Amino acid sequence: MKRSFGGWGGILGIFLAATAVLPAETAKLEEVASFGRNRPIGMAVASDPNRVFVSFPHQDPFLYALTEIVGGERRPYPDEEWNKRLLEKPESHFVNVQDLFVDGKNHLWVLDSAPGAAASIFGKESGRTGGYFKLVNIDVASNSVKRVYDFPDLPKDKSGLNDVCVDLGHGLAYLSDPGLKAIVVLDLESGKSRIVLQEHPATLATPGFKLHLDGKDVEDGEGHPFSSNVNGIALTKDEKHFYFRAINQTKLYRIETRYLADAALSSEDLGKRVETVAETGVCHGMVADARGYVYCTDSADKEIRYVTPDGKVSTLVKDDRLIWPDSMGIGSDGYLYLTCAQINRSARYNGGGDKVEYPYRAYRVKLP
């Protein structure tokens, strides 16, 4: 039923069943926490017991970079020291936490990513000429940092690491890189990384594709539209399939992890293994549950959708509060947790006028 790309050519055989979105179910959006004027970005949930983590970019107003939500309140995680604004000591302090992921051993992986202006999806707004990146492995049981990876072999001026998934079975981390227009594969033992699927059709934003949200195109004051190449990613719980996509297009893709783990495959051969899964609309973040369902945000329709392994798309929840729904996590309590970044409501894309509906919030919704 599924078909693959013919290398770098056109897309073949989109699942026909995936083109129609089924009616919304009765799931309701519930508020988990509010954050005042601090914009949430990353979200992850550890299990047994259920523990919720949310990250925030290093921008004013600033409180903490990484937090655990306890009783609706933020607590700095793993401690106060890691959250101090000590940019002169980036090896032991957070610089700009972007994404979070919890692996099968209940370790929290923290992607600390501060791309340079040339690689950032926000361009000159980043204010940096060169980039800084690290991946921090935290044991949730002991709340202790186990290892820090600093990507010595990545071109720091061109890379823009955005999201991360960790595949323990293959000993690899997969990271989306909209700056390099590629997937970065990090070997967790050696610390070395490979750049794969670079400028493959599945990792590229569609030329001329503009985000149209709240009745207007998302463009800055100089008329530059928001645009991101490969961004949202998800790894199935059995670690067999890796899903990915760009923001500025509407299709969802996947590849078997055994191919990503095979460093001997040529770029052309690896590209042929990419599958087109479904049409899902504009998506910022994704996560997979134990059944292999992949949950995708849809900012244009203010929905959360899920895609079954055979490519069928359904709506989980639709709510006007889903303004740029972003990162997500799956709890052991049967809920999907998510943040709403409201990036399209920021002053940058509204002629200098702040349209954000404060406070920023995190939500949860019952899994189907």
NORZIUR-V60448 format. One record per pair of residues at least 24 apart in sequence whose ideal C-beta (glycine too) atoms are under 8 Angstrom apart, sorted by the first residue. I is the first residue (numbers start at 1). GAP is how many residues later the second one is. Records with the same first field share a line. If there is no record, write none. Layout:
# NORZIUR-V60448
I->GAP, GAP
This chain:
# NORZIUR-V60448
1->309, 310
2->273, 275, 309
3->272, 273
4->268, 269, 270, 271, 272
5->195, 196, 197, 266, 267, 269, 270, 271
6->266
7->261, 264, 265
8->192, 193, 260, 263
11->190, 240, 265
12->264
13->263
14->237, 262, 264, 265
15->261, 262, 263, 295, 296, 297
17->293, 294, 295
18->259, 260, 261, 262, 289, 293, 294, 295
19->259, 260, 294
20->293
21->260, 284, 292, 293, 294
22->290, 291, 292, 293
23->292
24->279, 291, 292, 293, 294
25->289, 290, 291, 292, 343
27->289, 290, 338, 339, 341
28->289, 337, 338
29->288, 290, 292, 293, 334, 335, 336
30->333, 334, 335
31->330, 331, 332
32->37, 40, 305, 329, 330, 331, 332
33->36, 39, 40, 41, 328, 329
34->38, 325, 326, 327, 328
35->39, 324, 325, 326, 327
36->25, 322, 323, 324
37->24, 321, 322, 323
38->24, 25, 322
39->302, 303, 304, 321
40->286, 287, 299, 300, 301, 320, 321, 322
41->56, 57, 58, 285, 286, 298, 300
42->24, 55, 56, 57, 58, 68, 69, 285, 297
43->57, 242, 283, 284, 285, 286, 294, 295, 296, 319
44->56, 57, 58, 64, 283, 285
45->57, 284, 285, 286, 287, 292
46->56, 60, 62, 94
47->55, 59, 284, 285
48->58, 284
49->283
50->281, 282, 283
51->89
52->277, 279, 285, 310
53->24, 47, 49, 55, 276
54->46, 285, 308
55->42, 43, 44, 45, 55
56->41
57->39, 40, 41
58->27, 36, 37, 38, 39, 56
65->29, 30, 31, 32, 47
66->28, 31, 34, 44
69->293
77->61, 66
78->60, 65, 66, 67
79->64
82->63
90->42, 44
91->43, 57, 59
95->37, 39
96->36
98->63, 64, 65
99->63, 64, 65, 228
100->227, 229
101->63, 64, 65
102->38, 227
103->63, 65
104->64, 133, 135
105->63
106->33, 34, 35
107->30, 31, 32, 33, 39, 59
108->29, 30, 32
109->26, 27, 28, 29, 55, 57, 64
110->25, 26, 28
111->24, 50, 51, 52, 53, 64
112->24
113->47, 48, 49
115->44, 45, 46, 64
116->40, 41
118->39, 40, 61
119->38, 39, 40, 41, 59, 60, 61
120->40, 59
121->39, 41, 57, 105, 106, 107, 110
122->226
123->101
125->223
129->28
130->26, 27
131->25, 26, 28, 29, 48
132->24
133->26, 28
135->29, 38, 40, 51
149->24, 37, 39, 42
150->41
151->33, 35, 42
152->39
153->39, 40
154->30, 39, 41
155->25
159->25
162->66, 68, 69
163->68, 69, 70, 122
164->69
165->68, 69, 70, 77
166->69
167->68, 72, 75, 90, 94
168->71
169->70, 88
170->69, 87, 88, 90, 91
172->85, 88, 89
174->59, 61, 68, 83, 86
175->58
176->54, 55, 56, 57, 68
177->53
178->50, 51, 52, 53, 68
179->50
181->48, 49
182->48
183->47, 50, 59, 61, 77
185->75, 76
194->69
196->64, 71, 74
197->33, 58, 70, 73, 74, 77
198->69
200->71, 74
202->28, 42, 43, 44, 49, 51, 72, 74
203->26, 27, 41, 43
204->25, 26, 42, 45
205->24, 41, 42, 43, 44
206->40, 42, 43
209->39, 40
210->38
211->36, 37, 71, 88, 89, 133
212->88
213->86, 87, 111, 131
214->130, 131, 141
218->125, 126, 131
219->130
220->128, 129
221->127, 130, 131
226->117, 118, 123
231->53
232->51, 52, 53, 54, 64, 65
233->53
234->52, 53, 54, 60, 61
235->53
236->52, 56, 58
237->51, 52, 53, 55
238->54
241->51, 68
243->34, 43, 45, 51
245->35, 38, 41
247->35, 36, 37
248->34
250->29, 30, 31, 32
251->25, 26, 27, 28, 29
252->24, 25, 26, 27, 28, 31, 34, 42, 44, 55
253->24
277->30, 34
278->29, 33, 34, 35
279->34
280->25, 27, 33
281->24
284->40, 41, 42, 57
285->40, 41, 42, 43, 53
286->42
287->41, 42, 43, 49
288->42
289->41, 47, 78
290->40
293->75
295->33, 35, 41
297->25, 28, 29, 31, 41
298->27
299->24, 25, 26, 45
304->24, 32, 34, 61
306->62
314->54
316->49, 51, 52
317->48
321->40, 42
323->34
330->37
331->33
334->32, 33
335->29, 30, 31, 32
336->28, 29, 30, 31
337->25, 26, 27
338->24, 25, 26, 27
339->24
